[in-house]
């Protein structure tokens, strides 16, 4: 079954309302009131932290999406439920992160968001919805139909390169304690210079979803994760929604080496083997 533009728009509307309602729930909590748990995940603390808010946000989202799963015969992949493999059998699947940036959320810092994507079985994102409850900002992208932010058609800011300009690298909050920080920083400096900039400026923000959105709206900027041997590097639900958003904004999204970002691999959901790269505007590294 192939979804047409009207059906995709209908599903995007449902996802947008689900994200807003989940965000409203998240805003009712403060960091000091939330009990923090640990789960199996990647090698970083950010990938292992989970709270009751993650699970309650997920419940709100699924309540909104349940009817679409039945009506459109969709599969489901969401961070806080076991992967049942149905994404390999259905034509499309919802890919959900009910609270991306759980670590900054528990620290009382901005940089967290709700992310919902609809991904085709071949790994192509068809819908990308992100809601930032701190900024009250809703990003809504539909394949072939562009990007809207809070209902307004997205207009890409000019990415000028004045003499001496530096390229911003937006990094996850875990970069502060990354044992590879010095080596990674040197690599980013070299990347920036090869791209024609005077050097790199490294900014440490929140989670993957908010970081990608920040990069999109603050050019020239890059959000990246290098390949590494340890499991981690983000999962499908960290990048599916923003991958669609970047595609519809005319910006660049790929794995670390420039290949298409695979969003439905049978191996595992992590990206440590290939890394990721989001570039504002149309430039690539």
C-alpha positions in Angstrom: 0.0 0.0 0.0 1.3 3.4 -0.9 0.0 6.4 1.0 -1.0 9.4 -1.0 -0.4 13.1 -0.1 -3.7 13.5 1.5 -3.3 10.5 3.7 0.2 11.6 4.7 -1.2 15.0 5.6 -3.9 13.4 7.8 -1.3 11.3 9.6 1.0 14.3 10.1 -1.9 16.2 11.7 -2.5 13.3 14.1 1.2 13.1 14.9 1.4 16.8 15.5 -1.5 16.7 17.9 0.0 13.7 19.7 3.3 15.5 20.0 1.7 18.6 21.4 -0.3 16.7 24.0 2.8 14.7 25.0 4.7 17.9 25.4 1.9 19.4 27.5 2.2 16.4 29.8 6.0 16.8 30.0 5.7 20.4 31.0 3.6 19.4 34.1 6.7 17.8 35.6 9.9 19.4 37.0 13.2 17.6 37.1 13.4 17.3 40.9 10.0 15.5 41.0 10.9 12.7 38.5 12.3 9.4 39.5 15.2 8.3 37.2 15.7 4.7 36.2 18.4 2.9 34.1 17.8 0.6 31.1 19.8 -1.4 28.7 21.1 0.8 25.9 24.2 2.2 24.3 27.5 3.0 26.0 26.5 6.6 27.2 24.4 7.6 30.2 22.1 9.5 27.9 21.1 6.3 26.1 20.4 4.5 29.4 18.4 7.0 31.4 14.6 6.7 31.5 11.9 8.2 33.6 8.2 7.7 34.3 7.7 10.8 32.1 9.1 8.9 29.0 6.6 6.2 29.6 3.7 8.5 30.3 4.5 10.6 27.2 4.6 7.4 25.1 1.2 6.4 26.4 -0.3 9.8 25.4 1.2 9.4 21.9 0.0 5.9 21.4 -3.5 6.9 22.5 -3.5 9.3 19.6 -1.9 7.0 17.0 -3.7 3.8 17.9 -6.6 4.3 15.4 -4.1 5.1 12.6 -2.2 1.9 13.2 -5.4 -0.1 12.7 -6.8 2.0 9.8 -3.6 2.2 7.8 -2.1 -1.1 8.8 1.0 0.5 10.3 3.8 -1.0 12.3 5.2 0.6 15.4 8.7 1.2 16.8 9.0 3.2 19.9 11.9 3.7 22.3 10.2 2.4 25.5 8.7 -0.8 24.0 10.3 -4.0 22.7 10.8 -4.0 18.9 8.4 -6.7 17.6 9.9 -6.7 14.1 6.6 -5.7 12.4 8.5 -2.8 10.7 9.9 -5.4 8.3 6.4 -6.7 7.4 4.3 -3.5 7.1 4.7 -0.9 4.4 5.2 1.9 7.0 5.9 2.2 10.7 5.6 4.9 13.3 9.0 5.6 14.8 8.7 7.4 18.2 10.9 9.0 20.8 8.5 10.1 23.5 11.1 12.2 25.3 14.4 12.7 23.4 16.9 14.4 25.7 15.9 12.6 28.9 19.2 13.4 30.5 19.0 17.2 30.1 15.3 17.0 31.2 16.3 15.3 34.5 19.0 18.0 35.0 16.4 20.8 34.6 18.0 22.0 31.3 16.4 22.7 27.9 17.3 20.4 25.0 14.5 17.8 25.1 11.7 17.2 22.7 9.0 14.8 21.5 9.8 13.2 18.1 7.4 11.2 15.9 8.2 9.9 12.4 6.5 7.8 9.8 9.1 5.7 8.0 8.6 3.6 4.8 9.7 0.0 5.0 12.8 0.8 2.8 13.9 3.3 5.5 12.8 6.5 3.9 11.1 9.0 6.3 7.8 10.2 5.0 6.6 12.3 8.0 8.7 14.1 10.6 7.1 15.8 13.6 9.1 17.4 16.5 7.7 19.3 19.4 9.9 21.3 21.7 7.9 21.9 24.9 10.4 24.5 26.3 10.1 26.7 23.2 6.5 25.7 22.3 7.8 25.0 18.8 6.2 22.4 16.5 8.2 21.2 13.4 6.0 19.4 10.8 7.5 17.9 7.6 5.8 15.7 5.0 7.7 14.1 2.2 7.4 16.3 -1.0 5.4 18.9 0.8 8.0 21.0 2.7 8.5 22.0 6.3 6.3 24.1 8.6 7.3 25.5 12.0 4.3 26.4 14.2 2.2 26.4 11.0 4.5 28.8 9.0 6.3 27.7 5.9 10.0 27.3 6.6 12.3 29.8 5.0 15.9 28.8 5.1 18.1 31.5 6.7 21.0 32.8 4.5 24.2 30.9 5.3 26.8 33.6 4.6 30.5 32.9 4.9 32.2 36.2 5.8 36.0 36.3 6.1 37.2 34.6 9.2 33.8 32.8 9.8 33.8 29.7 12.0 31.6 26.6 11.6 29.5 25.7 14.6 29.5 22.1 15.7 26.5 21.3 17.9 27.2 18.3 20.2 25.1 16.3 22.7 25.4 17.0 26.4 27.4 13.8 26.9 30.2 15.3 24.9 31.3 17.1 28.0 32.5 13.9 29.6 33.4 12.0 26.4 36.9 10.5 26.8 37.5 11.1 23.1 36.6 14.8 23.4 40.1 16.2 22.6 40.6 14.0 19.6 37.0 14.6 18.3 37.5 18.4 18.8 40.7 18.3 16.7 38.8 16.4 14.0 36.1 19.0 13.9 38.6 21.8 13.6 40.1 20.0 10.6 36.7 19.4 9.0 35.8 23.1 9.4 39.0 24.2 7.7 38.7 21.8 4.9 35.2 23.2 4.3 36.7 26.7 3.9 36.0 28.1 7.4 38.6 29.7 9.7 37.9 27.0 12.3 35.4 25.3 14.5 33.2 26.5 17.3 31.9 23.7 19.5 28.6 24.2 21.3 27.3 21.6 23.7 23.5 21.5 24.0 20.9 18.8 24.8 19.7 15.7 23.0 19.9 14.7 19.3 16.5 16.0 18.2 16.9 19.5 19.6 20.5 19.6 18.4 19.5 18.9 14.8 16.7 21.5 14.9 19.2 24.1 16.3 21.6 23.3 13.5 18.9 23.8 10.9 18.0 27.3 12.2 21.5 28.5 13.0 23.7 28.2 10.0 26.4 27.5 9.3 26.3 24.6 11.7 26.7 20.8 11.8 25.5 18.1 14.2 27.4 14.9 13.8 28.3 11.6 15.5 31.4 9.8 14.4 31.4 6.0 14.0 32.6 4.0 17.0 33.0 0.4 18.0 30.7 0.6 21.0 26.9 0.2 20.6 25.2 3.5 20.7 25.5 6.6 18.6 21.7 7.2 18.6 18.9 5.0 17.3 16.2 5.3 14.6 13.9 7.2 16.8 16.6 9.8 17.5 17.0 10.7 13.8 13.9 9.6 11.8 11.8 12.8 12.4 14.7 15.2 11.9 15.9 13.4 8.8 12.5 14.1 7.2 12.6 17.7 8.5 16.0 18.3 7.0 15.1 16.7 3.7 12.0 18.9 3.4 14.0 22.0 4.4 16.6 21.4 1.6 19.3 20.7 4.1 21.8 17.8 4.2 21.3 14.6 6.2 23.4 11.5 5.9 25.5 9.0 7.7 29.0 10.3 8.7 30.5 9.4 5.3 27.7 11.0 3.2 25.7 7.9 2.4 21.9 7.7 2.9 20.8 7.5 6.5 19.4 3.9 6.9 16.4 4.0 9.1 15.2 0.4 9.0 18.2 -1.8 9.3 17.7 -5.5 10.3 21.0 -5.5 12.3 20.1 -3.2 15.2 18.7 0.2 15.7 22.0 1.9 16.6 24.1 4.1 14.4 27.6 3.6 15.9 28.7 1.6 12.9 28.1 4.5 10.4 27.6 7.7 12.4 25.3 10.6 11.4 25.7 14.1 9.9 23.2 16.9 9.8 24.3 20.1 8.0 22.4 23.3 7.9 21.6 24.8 4.5 22.6 22.9 1.4 26.3 22.6 2.1 28.0 19.3 3.0 31.3 18.5 4.6 
